[in-house]
Amino acid sequence: MTRWARGEAVVERLLRDGMLQQVHGAEAQGQPWLDRAERTLAAAESLAGVEPASACTLAYDAARFACMALLAHQGLRPTTRGGHVSVEEVVRAQFGDAFKPFRDLRLRRHELEYPTHPDEPVEPQEAAESVDTARTILAAAGQLLPHLQFF
């Protein structure tokens, strides 16, 4: 099996620019990230009706962990310089539309973590939608993981 070719130029650019780094050994195992994503998604779902803002943040974290699983399985990890934005850029470049909603989750999480107003309203329906979006991303990552190898 050859490395994932789609998005290769983006990955190479992010590596060159110090936004991603290569990892090996235990750090390059995607399944533990997927497992963590599942647990985090369950926590988000349990909070959706009672603490929607926290549920949205946890749904984003679950989706991010699923994306991290894909990167880790390829021996990649974002640096502090690249952060969450580089995770988004890599998964969208490599895996396409299934990961497009990750951006919306990331931006909403940012609004909630750094609000203009401390009482930023979040309805339970929004939290449920965030959980559903994260679940879709997690499923897509789970399907892709067995097909990946080191970059």
DSSP file (Angstrom, degrees, kcal/mol; ACC not computed):
  #  RESIDUE AA STRUCTURE BP1 BP2  ACC     N-H-->O    O-->H-N    N-H-->O    O-->H-N    TCO  KAPPA ALPHA  PHI   PSI    X-CA   Y-CA   Z-CA
    1    1 A M              0   0    0      0, 0.0     2,-0.2     0, 0.0     3,-0.1   0.000 360.0 360.0 360.0 134.1    0.0    0.0    0.0
    2    2 A T        -     0   0    0      1,-0.1     3,-0.1   147,-0.0   147,-0.1  -0.538 360.0 -84.0 -94.0 164.4    1.3    3.4   -0.9
    3    3 A R        -     0   0    0     -2,-0.2     2,-0.3     1,-0.1    -1,-0.1  -0.247  59.6 -81.2 -65.9 158.7    0.8    6.6    1.2
    4    4 A W        -     0   0    0    145,-0.3    -1,-0.1     1,-0.2   144,-0.0  -0.443  45.1-168.0 -63.4 117.7   -2.4    8.6    0.7
    5    5 A A    >   +     0   0    0     -2,-0.3     3,-2.1    -3,-0.1     4,-0.3   0.845  56.6  92.7 -83.3 -35.0   -1.8   10.6   -2.4
    6    6 A R  T 3  S+     0   0    0      1,-0.3    87,-0.0    88,-0.2    -2,-0.0  -0.396 101.5  10.7 -63.3 131.9   -4.7   13.1   -2.2
    7    7 A G  T 3> S+     0   0    0     -2,-0.1     4,-2.2     3,-0.1     3,-0.4   0.550  85.5 136.9  79.1   7.6   -3.6   16.2   -0.4
    8    8 A E  H <>  +     0   0    0     -3,-2.1     4,-2.6     1,-0.2     5,-0.2   0.871  68.4  53.0 -56.3 -41.4    0.0   15.2   -0.5
    9    9 A A  H  > S+     0   0    0     -4,-0.3     4,-2.2     1,-0.2    -1,-0.2   0.873 108.5  50.8 -64.8 -36.2    1.2   18.7   -1.5
   10   10 A V  H  > S+     0   0    0     -3,-0.4     4,-2.6     2,-0.2    -2,-0.2   0.934 111.1  47.6 -66.3 -45.9   -0.7   20.2    1.5
   11   11 A V  H  X S+     0   0    0     -4,-2.2     4,-2.4     1,-0.2    -2,-0.2   0.931 112.5  49.4 -61.1 -45.5    0.8   17.7    3.9
   12   12 A E  H  X S+     0   0    0     -4,-2.6     4,-2.5     1,-0.2    -1,-0.2   0.891 111.6  49.2 -62.2 -39.7    4.3   18.4    2.5
   13   13 A R  H  X S+     0   0    0     -4,-2.2     4,-2.5     2,-0.2    -1,-0.2   0.924 111.4  48.5 -64.9 -44.5    3.8   22.2    2.8
   14   14 A L  H  <>S+     0   0    0     -4,-2.6     5,-2.6     2,-0.2     6,-1.6   0.858 112.5  48.9 -66.8 -34.6    2.6   21.9    6.4
   15   15 A L  H ><5S+     0   0    0     -4,-2.4     3,-1.2     4,-0.2    -1,-0.2   0.941 113.0  47.2 -64.9 -47.5    5.6   19.7    7.3
   16   16 A R  H 3<5S+     0   0    0     -4,-2.5    -2,-0.2     1,-0.3    -1,-0.2   0.865 112.6  49.8 -62.2 -37.4    8.0   22.1    5.6
   17   17 A D  T 3<5S-     0   0    0     -4,-2.5    -1,-0.3    -5,-0.1    -2,-0.2   0.422 115.6-113.2 -85.1   1.9    6.4   25.1    7.4
   18   18 A G  T < 5S+     0   0    0     -3,-1.2    64,-0.3    -4,-0.3    63,-0.3   0.703  87.0 116.3  76.5  19.1    6.5   23.5   10.8
   19   19 A M  S   <S+     0   0    0     -5,-2.6    60,-2.3    -6,-0.2     2,-0.3   0.706  80.9  29.3 -89.3 -23.5    2.7   23.2   11.1
   20   20 A L  E     -A   78   0A   0     -6,-1.6     2,-0.3    58,-0.3    -2,-0.2  -0.911  69.7-163.9-127.8 156.9    3.0   19.4   11.2
   21   21 A Q  E     -A   77   0A   0     56,-2.6    56,-1.9    -2,-0.3     2,-0.3  -0.958  23.5-112.5-136.4 159.8    5.6   17.0   12.4
   22   22 A Q  E     -A   76   0A   0     -2,-0.3     2,-0.3    54,-0.2    54,-0.3  -0.724  33.2-173.0 -92.8 142.7    6.3   13.3   11.8
   23   23 A V        -     0   0    0     52,-2.2     2,-0.3    -2,-0.3    54,-0.0  -0.893   3.8-167.3-131.4 161.3    5.9   10.9   14.7
   24   24 A H    >   +     0   0    0     -2,-0.3     3,-1.2   126,-0.0     5,-0.1  -0.834  48.5  20.3-138.9 174.5    6.7    7.2   15.1
   25   25 A G  G >  S-     0   0    0     -2,-0.3     3,-1.9     1,-0.3    50,-0.1  -0.321 124.0  -5.6  66.9-140.8    6.0    4.4   17.6
   26   26 A A  G >  S+     0   0    0      1,-0.3     3,-0.8     2,-0.1    -1,-0.3   0.775 130.3  63.8 -61.0 -28.1    3.1    4.6   20.0
   27   27 A E  G <  S+     0   0    0     -3,-1.2    -1,-0.3     1,-0.3    -2,-0.2   0.695  95.2  62.4 -68.9 -17.3    2.4    8.2   18.9
   28   28 A A  G <  S+     0   0    0     -3,-1.9     2,-0.5    47,-0.1    -1,-0.3  -0.177  76.1 108.8-103.7  39.6    1.6    6.9   15.4
   29   29 A Q    <   -     0   0    0     -3,-0.8     4,-0.5     1,-0.1    44,-0.2  -0.968  44.9-171.4-117.9 120.0   -1.4    4.7   16.4
   30   30 A G  S >> S+     0   0    0     -2,-0.5     4,-1.9     1,-0.2     3,-0.6   0.806  72.4  72.8 -80.2 -30.5   -4.8    6.0   15.3
   31   31 A Q  H 3> S+     0   0    0      1,-0.3     4,-2.6     2,-0.2     5,-0.2   0.874  92.3  54.9 -60.1 -41.0   -7.0    3.6   17.1
   32   32 A P  H 3> S+     0   0    0      0, 0.0     4,-2.2     0, 0.0    -1,-0.3   0.880 108.5  51.0 -59.4 -34.4   -6.5    5.1   20.6
   33   33 A W  H <> S+     0   0    0     -3,-0.6     4,-2.4    -4,-0.5    -2,-0.2   0.908 109.7  49.3 -66.6 -41.5   -7.5    8.5   19.2
   34   34 A L  H  X S+     0   0    0     -4,-1.9     4,-2.2     2,-0.2    -1,-0.2   0.903 110.1  51.5 -63.9 -40.0  -10.7    6.9   17.7
   35   35 A D  H  X S+     0   0    0     -4,-2.6     4,-2.0     1,-0.2    -1,-0.2   0.917 110.7  47.9 -61.6 -43.3  -11.4    5.3   21.1
   36   36 A R  H  X S+     0   0    0     -4,-2.2     4,-2.5     1,-0.2    -2,-0.2   0.891 108.8  54.7 -64.6 -39.2  -11.0    8.7   22.8
   37   37 A A  H  X S+     0   0    0     -4,-2.4     4,-2.5     1,-0.2    -2,-0.2   0.910 107.0  51.0 -60.4 -42.6  -13.2   10.3   20.2
   38   38 A E  H  X S+     0   0    0     -4,-2.2     4,-2.1     2,-0.2    -2,-0.2   0.925 111.8  46.4 -60.9 -46.1  -16.0    7.7   21.0
   39   39 A R  H  X S+     0   0    0     -4,-2.0     4,-1.9     1,-0.2    -2,-0.2   0.905 113.7  48.5 -64.1 -41.3  -15.8    8.4   24.7
   40   40 A T  H  X S+     0   0    0     -4,-2.5     4,-2.4     1,-0.2    -1,-0.2   0.886 109.7  52.3 -67.9 -38.6  -15.8   12.1   24.2
   41   41 A L  H  X S+     0   0    0     -4,-2.5     4,-2.6     2,-0.2    -1,-0.2   0.898 107.4  52.4 -63.8 -40.2  -18.8   11.9   21.9
   42   42 A A  H  X S+     0   0    0     -4,-2.1     4,-1.9     1,-0.2    -1,-0.2   0.898 109.7  49.4 -62.2 -40.0  -20.7    9.9   24.4
   43   43 A A  H  X S+     0   0    0     -4,-1.9     4,-1.1     2,-0.2    -2,-0.2   0.913 110.6  50.2 -64.3 -42.8  -20.0   12.6   27.0
   44   44 A A  H >X S+     0   0    0     -4,-2.4     4,-1.0     1,-0.2     3,-0.6   0.923 109.7  50.7 -61.0 -44.5  -21.2   15.3   24.6
   45   45 A E  H >< S+     0   0    0     -4,-2.6     3,-0.5     1,-0.2     4,-0.4   0.884 106.9  54.0 -61.9 -39.0  -24.4   13.5   23.9
   46   46 A S  H 3< S+     0   0    0     -4,-1.9    -1,-0.2     1,-0.2    -2,-0.2   0.757 113.9  42.3 -68.5 -23.5  -25.1   13.1   27.6
   47   47 A L  H XX S+     0   0    0     -4,-1.1     4,-3.2    -3,-0.6     3,-0.7   0.546  84.3  97.8 -97.6  -9.3  -24.8   16.9   28.1
   48   48 A A  T << S+     0   0    0     -4,-1.0    79,-0.2    -3,-0.5    80,-0.2   0.828  89.9  39.0 -54.2 -38.7  -26.6   18.1   25.0
   49   49 A G  T 34 S+     0   0    0     -4,-0.4    -1,-0.3    -3,-0.2    -2,-0.1   0.740 126.7  31.7 -85.0 -23.0  -29.9   18.7   26.8
   50   50 A V  T <4 S+     0   0    0     -3,-0.7    -2,-0.2    -4,-0.2    -1,-0.1   0.730 134.0  18.7-108.5 -27.4  -28.6   20.1   30.1
   51   51 A E     X  +     0   0    0     -4,-3.2     4,-2.1     1,-0.1     3,-0.3  -0.567  66.9 171.8-143.8  72.9  -25.4   22.0   29.2
   52   52 A P  H  > S+     0   0    0      0, 0.0     4,-2.4     0, 0.0     5,-0.2   0.825  75.4  55.4 -60.1 -36.4  -25.5   22.6   25.4
   53   53 A A  H  > S+     0   0    0     69,-0.2     4,-2.0     1,-0.2     5,-0.1   0.935 111.3  44.4 -63.7 -44.3  -22.4   24.9   25.2
   54   54 A S  H  > S+     0   0    0     -3,-0.3     4,-2.7     1,-0.2    -1,-0.2   0.877 111.3  54.9 -65.6 -37.1  -20.2   22.2   26.9
   55   55 A A  H  X S+     0   0    0     -4,-2.1     4,-2.6    -8,-0.3    -2,-0.2   0.900 107.0  50.2 -63.1 -40.7  -21.8   19.6   24.6
   56   56 A C  H  X S+     0   0    0     -4,-2.4     4,-2.2     2,-0.2    -1,-0.2   0.917 111.6  48.4 -63.1 -42.6  -20.9   21.6   21.5
   57   57 A T  H  X S+     0   0    0     -4,-2.0     4,-2.3     1,-0.2    -2,-0.2   0.919 113.4  46.8 -63.8 -43.6  -17.3   21.9   22.8
   58   58 A L  H  X S+     0   0    0     -4,-2.7     4,-2.6     2,-0.2    -2,-0.2   0.868 108.7  55.0 -67.5 -36.0  -17.1   18.2   23.5
   59   59 A A  H  X S+     0   0    0     -4,-2.6     4,-2.2     2,-0.2    -1,-0.2   0.916 109.2  48.5 -62.2 -41.8  -18.6   17.3   20.1
   60   60 A Y  H  X S+     0   0    0     -4,-2.2     4,-2.9     2,-0.2    -2,-0.2   0.939 110.2  51.1 -61.4 -46.0  -15.8   19.4   18.5
   61   61 A D  H  X S+     0   0    0     -4,-2.3     4,-2.7     1,-0.2    -2,-0.2   0.903 108.8  51.6 -58.8 -41.2  -13.2   17.6   20.6
   62   62 A A  H  X S+     0   0    0     -4,-2.6     4,-1.9     2,-0.2    -1,-0.2   0.925 111.7  46.5 -60.8 -44.9  -14.6   14.3   19.5
   63   63 A A  H  X S+     0   0    0     -4,-2.2     4,-2.1     1,-0.2    -2,-0.2   0.901 112.5  50.6 -64.4 -40.2  -14.4   15.3   15.9
   64   64 A R  H  X S+     0   0    0     -4,-2.9     4,-2.8     1,-0.2    -2,-0.2   0.905 108.6  51.4 -64.9 -41.3  -10.9   16.6   16.4
   65   65 A F  H  X S+     0   0    0     -4,-2.7     4,-1.8     2,-0.2    -1,-0.2   0.882 108.5  52.1 -63.7 -36.8   -9.8   13.4   18.1
   66   66 A A  H  X S+     0   0    0     -4,-1.9     4,-1.3     2,-0.2    -1,-0.2   0.909 111.6  46.5 -63.9 -41.5  -11.2   11.4   15.1
   67   67 A C  H  X S+     0   0    0     -4,-2.1     4,-1.9     1,-0.2    -2,-0.2   0.890 108.8  55.0 -67.4 -38.6   -9.2   13.6   12.8
   68   68 A M  H  X S+     0   0    0     -4,-2.8     4,-3.3     1,-0.2     5,-0.2   0.846 101.0  60.4 -62.1 -32.8   -6.1   13.2   14.9
   69   69 A A  H  X S+     0   0    0     -4,-1.8     4,-2.3     1,-0.2    -1,-0.2   0.918 105.1  47.9 -59.5 -42.9   -6.6    9.4   14.6
   70   70 A L  H  X S+     0   0    0     -4,-1.3     4,-0.7     2,-0.2    -2,-0.2   0.912 114.7  44.9 -65.5 -42.8   -6.1    9.8   10.8
   71   71 A L  H ><>S+     0   0    0     -4,-1.9     5,-2.5     1,-0.2     3,-1.2   0.948 113.2  50.0 -65.5 -47.9   -3.1   12.0   11.2
   72   72 A A  H ><5S+     0   0    0     -4,-3.3     3,-2.2     1,-0.3    -2,-0.2   0.898 105.2  57.1 -58.5 -41.6   -1.5    9.8   13.8
   73   73 A H  H 3<5S+     0   0    0     -4,-2.3    -1,-0.3     1,-0.3    -2,-0.2   0.734 108.3  48.4 -64.3 -20.6   -2.0    6.7   11.7
   74   74 A Q  T <<5S-     0   0    0     -3,-1.2    77,-3.2    -4,-0.7    -1,-0.3   0.361 124.0-105.6 -96.1   3.2    0.0    8.4    9.0
   75   75 A G  T < 5S+     0   0    0     -3,-2.2   -52,-2.2     1,-0.3     2,-0.3   0.822  80.4 127.7  76.9  31.3    2.7    9.3   11.5
   76   76 A L  E   < +A   22   0A   0     -5,-2.5    -1,-0.3   -54,-0.3   -54,-0.2  -0.889  31.2 173.5-122.7 151.4    1.7   13.0   11.5
   77   77 A R  E     -A   21   0A   0    -56,-1.9   -56,-2.6    -2,-0.3     2,-0.1  -0.971  33.1-113.4-152.5 139.7    0.9   15.4   14.4
   78   78 A P  E     -A   20   0A   0      0, 0.0   -58,-0.3     0, 0.0     2,-0.1  -0.457  30.5-134.7 -70.5 147.7    0.1   19.1   14.4
   79   79 A T     >  -     0   0    0    -60,-2.3     4,-3.3    -2,-0.1     7,-0.2  -0.447  29.7-101.3 -89.2 172.0    2.7   21.3   16.1
   80   80 A T  T  4 S+     0   0    0      1,-0.2     4,-0.1     2,-0.2    -1,-0.1   0.815 126.2  56.0 -64.1 -27.1    1.7   24.0   18.5
   81   81 A R  T  4 S+     0   0    0    -63,-0.3    -1,-0.2     1,-0.1   -62,-0.2   0.881 115.1  35.8 -69.6 -39.0    2.3   26.4   15.6
   82   82 A G  T >> S+     0   0    0    -64,-0.3     4,-1.6   -63,-0.3     3,-0.5   0.873  88.7 156.5 -84.0 -40.3   -0.1   24.6   13.4
   83   83 A G  H 3X  -     0   0    0     -4,-3.3     4,-1.2     1,-0.2     3,-0.4   0.005  65.3 -21.8  52.4-150.4   -2.7   23.6   16.0
   84   84 A H  H 3> S+     0   0    0      1,-0.2     4,-2.1     2,-0.2    -1,-0.2   0.801 132.6  61.8 -65.0 -32.2   -6.3   22.9   15.2
   85   85 A V  H <> S+     0   0    0     -3,-0.5     4,-2.6     1,-0.2    -1,-0.2   0.894 102.5  50.6 -64.7 -39.2   -6.3   24.8   11.9
   86   86 A S  H  X S+     0   0    0     -4,-1.6     4,-2.4    -3,-0.4    -1,-0.2   0.856 106.6  55.2 -69.2 -32.4   -3.6   22.5   10.5
   87   87 A V  H  X S+     0   0    0     -4,-1.2     4,-2.4     2,-0.2     5,-0.3   0.955 110.8  45.7 -60.4 -48.7   -5.7   19.4   11.5
   88   88 A E  H  X S+     0   0    0     -4,-2.1     4,-2.2     1,-0.2     5,-0.3   0.929 112.4  50.4 -59.0 -46.9   -8.6   20.9    9.6
   89   89 A E  H  X S+     0   0    0     -4,-2.6     4,-2.1     1,-0.2    -1,-0.2   0.901 112.1  47.0 -61.5 -42.3   -6.5   21.7    6.5
   90   90 A V  H  X S+     0   0    0     -4,-2.4     4,-2.7     2,-0.2     5,-0.3   0.946 113.2  45.7 -67.0 -49.0   -5.0   18.3    6.3
   91   91 A V  H  X S+     0   0    0     -4,-2.4     4,-2.6     1,-0.2     5,-0.4   0.878 114.6  48.0 -67.8 -34.8   -8.2   16.3    6.7
   92   92 A R  H  X S+     0   0    0     -4,-2.2     4,-1.4    -5,-0.3    -1,-0.2   0.913 114.6  46.3 -69.1 -40.5  -10.0   18.4    4.2
   93   93 A A  H  < S+     0   0    0     -4,-2.1    -2,-0.2    -5,-0.3    -1,-0.2   0.900 123.4  33.8 -67.4 -39.9   -7.2   18.2    1.7
   94   94 A Q  H  < S+     0   0    0     -4,-2.7    -2,-0.2   -87,-0.2    -3,-0.2   0.862 132.1  23.8 -84.4 -36.9   -6.7   14.5    2.1
   95   95 A F  H >< S-     0   0    0     -4,-2.6     3,-0.6    -5,-0.3    -3,-0.2   0.457  90.4-156.2-120.6  -2.3  -10.2   13.2    2.7
   96   96 A G  G ><  +     0   0    0     -4,-1.4     3,-2.1    -5,-0.4     4,-0.2  -0.222  54.0   2.4  77.4-149.3  -12.6   15.7    1.2
   97   97 A D  G >  S+     0   0    0      1,-0.3     3,-1.4     2,-0.2    -1,-0.2   0.696 113.2  70.7 -61.2 -27.5  -16.2   16.7    1.9
   98   98 A A  G <  S+     0   0    0     -3,-0.6    -1,-0.3     1,-0.3    -2,-0.1   0.771 106.8  42.2 -60.2 -22.8  -16.9   14.3    4.7
   99   99 A F  G X  S+     0   0    0     -3,-2.1     3,-1.1    -8,-0.2     4,-0.4   0.366  84.9  96.7-106.5   3.2  -14.6   16.5    6.8
  100  100 A K  T X> S+     0   0    0     -3,-1.4     3,-1.4     1,-0.2     4,-0.6   0.889  78.3  59.3 -59.5 -40.9  -15.8   19.9    5.6
  101  101 A P  H 3> S+     0   0    0      0, 0.0     4,-2.0     0, 0.0    -1,-0.2   0.671  85.6  79.9 -65.3 -14.0  -18.2   20.3    8.6
  102  102 A F  H <> S+     0   0    0     -3,-1.1     4,-2.5     1,-0.2    -2,-0.2   0.875  87.6  57.3 -58.2 -35.9  -15.2   20.0   10.9
  103  103 A R  H <> S+     0   0    0     -3,-1.4     4,-2.8    -4,-0.4    -1,-0.2   0.925 104.9  49.3 -61.0 -46.1  -14.5   23.7   10.2
  104  104 A D  H  X S+     0   0    0     -4,-0.6     4,-2.4     1,-0.2     5,-0.2   0.908 111.8  48.7 -61.8 -42.1  -17.9   24.8   11.4
  105  105 A L  H  X S+     0   0    0     -4,-2.0     4,-2.4     1,-0.2    -1,-0.2   0.913 112.1  50.0 -62.0 -41.6  -17.5   22.8   14.6
  106  106 A R  H  X S+     0   0    0     -4,-2.5     4,-2.0     2,-0.2    -2,-0.2   0.921 112.0  46.4 -64.0 -44.5  -14.0   24.4   15.1
  107  107 A L  H  X S+     0   0    0     -4,-2.8     4,-2.1     2,-0.2    -1,-0.2   0.898 113.2  48.7 -66.6 -39.9  -15.3   27.9   14.5
  108  108 A R  H  X S+     0   0    0     -4,-2.4     4,-2.2    -5,-0.2    -2,-0.2   0.908 109.6  52.3 -67.5 -40.2  -18.3   27.4   16.9
  109  109 A R  H  X S+     0   0    0     -4,-2.4     4,-2.5    -5,-0.2     5,-0.2   0.906 108.0  52.3 -59.4 -41.0  -16.0   26.0   19.5
  110  110 A H  H  X S+     0   0    0     -4,-2.0     4,-2.2     1,-0.2    -1,-0.2   0.916 108.2  50.7 -61.8 -43.5  -13.8   29.0   19.2
  111  111 A E  H  < S+     0   0    0     -4,-2.1    -1,-0.2     1,-0.2    -2,-0.2   0.888 113.7  45.6 -60.4 -39.1  -16.8   31.3   19.7
  112  112 A L  H  < S+     0   0    0     -4,-2.2    -2,-0.2     1,-0.2    -1,-0.2   0.851 114.9  45.6 -75.3 -34.0  -17.9   29.4   22.8
  113  113 A E  H  < S+     0   0    0     -4,-2.5    -2,-0.2     1,-0.3    -1,-0.2   0.789 127.3  28.8 -78.0 -28.4  -14.4   29.3   24.3
  114  114 A Y  S  < S-     0   0    0     -4,-2.2    -1,-0.3    -5,-0.2    -2,-0.1  -0.550  89.2-178.6-129.8  65.6  -13.7   33.0   23.6
  115  115 A P        -     0   0    0      0, 0.0    -3,-0.1     0, 0.0    -4,-0.1  -0.262  34.9-143.8 -73.7 152.4  -17.1   34.6   23.7
  116  116 A T  S    S+     0   0    0      1,-0.2    -4,-0.1    -5,-0.1    -5,-0.0   0.834  99.8  31.8 -73.4 -36.4  -17.9   38.2   23.1
  117  117 A H  S >  S-     0   0    0      1,-0.1     3,-1.1    -3,-0.0    -1,-0.2  -0.978  81.1-135.3-122.7 135.8  -20.6   37.9   25.7
  118  118 A P  T 3  S+     0   0    0      0, 0.0    -1,-0.1     0, 0.0    -2,-0.0   0.704 103.2  55.6 -65.6 -17.9  -20.2   35.5   28.7
  119  119 A D  T 3  S+     0   0    0      2,-0.0     3,-0.1    -3,-0.0    -3,-0.0  -0.198  74.2 172.7-108.6  42.7  -23.7   34.2   28.3
  120  120 A E    <   -     0   0    0     -3,-1.1     2,-0.2    -8,-0.1   -67,-0.1  -0.292  35.5-120.7 -50.2 119.3  -23.5   33.1   24.7
  121  121 A P        +     0   0    0      0, 0.0     2,-0.4     0, 0.0    -1,-0.1  -0.480  35.9 175.1 -74.4 134.1  -26.8   31.4   24.0
  122  122 A V        -     0   0    0     -2,-0.2   -69,-0.2    -3,-0.1   -66,-0.0  -0.979  16.8-149.5-136.6 122.8  -26.6   27.7   22.9
  123  123 A E    >>  -     0   0    0     -2,-0.4     4,-1.8   -71,-0.1     3,-0.6  -0.597  25.6-116.7 -90.5 152.3  -29.8   25.7   22.5
  124  124 A P  H 3> S+     0   0    0      0, 0.0     4,-2.5     0, 0.0     5,-0.2   0.834 115.3  60.1 -55.1 -33.0  -30.0   22.0   23.0
  125  125 A Q  H 3> S+     0   0    0      2,-0.2     4,-2.3     1,-0.2     5,-0.2   0.902 103.3  50.1 -63.3 -40.4  -30.9   21.6   19.3
  126  126 A E  H <> S+     0   0    0     -3,-0.6     4,-2.3     2,-0.2    -1,-0.2   0.912 110.7  49.8 -63.2 -41.7  -27.6   23.1   18.3
  127  127 A A  H  X S+     0   0    0     -4,-1.8     4,-2.4   -79,-0.2    -2,-0.2   0.916 109.9  50.8 -62.9 -42.8  -25.8   20.8   20.7
  128  128 A A  H  X S+     0   0    0     -4,-2.5     4,-2.3     1,-0.2    -1,-0.2   0.894 110.4  49.6 -62.2 -39.6  -27.6   17.8   19.2
  129  129 A E  H  X S+     0   0    0     -4,-2.3     4,-2.5     2,-0.2    -1,-0.2   0.891 109.7  51.2 -66.2 -39.2  -26.7   18.9   15.7
  130  130 A S  H  X S+     0   0    0     -4,-2.3     4,-2.6     2,-0.2    -2,-0.2   0.908 109.9  50.0 -63.4 -41.6  -23.0   19.2   16.8
  131  131 A V  H  X S+     0   0    0     -4,-2.4     4,-2.4     2,-0.2    -2,-0.2   0.917 111.0  49.3 -62.2 -43.6  -23.1   15.7   18.2
  132  132 A D  H  X S+     0   0    0     -4,-2.3     4,-2.0     2,-0.2    -2,-0.2   0.905 111.1  49.6 -62.7 -41.6  -24.6   14.4   15.0
  133  133 A T  H  X S+     0   0    0     -4,-2.5     4,-2.1     1,-0.2    -2,-0.2   0.929 111.7  48.1 -62.9 -45.6  -21.9   16.2   12.9
  134  134 A A  H  X S+     0   0    0     -4,-2.6     4,-2.7     1,-0.2    -1,-0.2   0.890 108.8  54.6 -62.8 -38.6  -19.2   14.8   15.1
  135  135 A R  H  X S+     0   0    0     -4,-2.4     4,-2.3     1,-0.2    -1,-0.2   0.900 107.9  49.7 -62.0 -40.5  -20.7   11.3   14.9
  136  136 A T  H  X S+     0   0    0     -4,-2.0     4,-2.2     2,-0.2    -1,-0.2   0.907 111.7  47.9 -64.2 -43.0  -20.6   11.5   11.1
  137  137 A I  H  X S+     0   0    0     -4,-2.1     4,-2.5     2,-0.2    -2,-0.2   0.908 111.0  51.5 -64.2 -42.3  -16.9   12.6   11.1
  138  138 A L  H  X S+     0   0    0     -4,-2.7     4,-2.4     1,-0.2    -2,-0.2   0.906 109.5  49.7 -61.8 -42.5  -16.1    9.8   13.5
  139  139 A A  H  X S+     0   0    0     -4,-2.3     4,-1.7     2,-0.2    -1,-0.2   0.911 111.0  49.3 -63.7 -42.2  -17.7    7.2   11.3
  140  140 A A  H  X S+     0   0    0     -4,-2.2     4,-1.8     1,-0.2    -2,-0.2   0.912 111.4  49.3 -63.8 -42.0  -15.8    8.6    8.2
  141  141 A A  H  X S+     0   0    0     -4,-2.5     4,-2.6     1,-0.2    -2,-0.2   0.908 108.1  54.1 -63.7 -41.2  -12.5    8.4   10.1
  142  142 A G  H  < S+     0   0    0     -4,-2.4    -1,-0.2     1,-0.2    -2,-0.2   0.845 109.3  48.0 -62.2 -34.1  -13.2    4.9   11.3
  143  143 A Q  H  < S+     0   0    0     -4,-1.7    -1,-0.2     1,-0.2    -2,-0.2   0.846 115.9  43.9 -74.0 -34.1  -13.8    3.8    7.7
  144  144 A L  H >< S+     0   0    0     -4,-1.8     3,-2.4     1,-0.2     4,-0.3   0.846  93.6  79.0 -78.9 -35.4  -10.6    5.5    6.5
  145  145 A L  G >< S+     0   0    0     -4,-2.6     3,-1.7     1,-0.3    -1,-0.2   0.826  88.6  53.8 -48.6 -46.7   -8.2    4.4    9.2
  146  146 A P  G 3  S+     0   0    0      0, 0.0    -1,-0.3     0, 0.0    -2,-0.1   0.682 106.2  56.0 -65.7 -13.3   -7.5    0.9    8.0
  147  147 A H  G <  S+     0   0    0     -3,-2.4     2,-0.3    -4,-0.2    -2,-0.2   0.396  92.0  91.7 -97.3   2.7   -6.5    2.2    4.6
  148  148 A L    <   +     0   0    0     -3,-1.7     2,-0.3    -4,-0.3  -145,-0.1  -0.678  44.7 172.6-102.7 151.9   -3.8    4.6    5.8
  149  149 A Q        -     0   0    0     -2,-0.3  -145,-0.3  -147,-0.1  -147,-0.0  -0.840  48.2 -49.8-140.6-179.0   -0.1    4.1    6.3
  150  150 A F              0   0    0     -2,-0.3   -75,-0.2     1,-0.2   -76,-0.1  -0.202 360.0 360.0 -57.8 141.0    2.8    6.3    7.2
  151  151 A F              0   0    0    -77,-3.2    -1,-0.2  -148,-0.1   -76,-0.1   0.437 360.0 360.0 -81.7 360.0    3.2    9.5    5.2
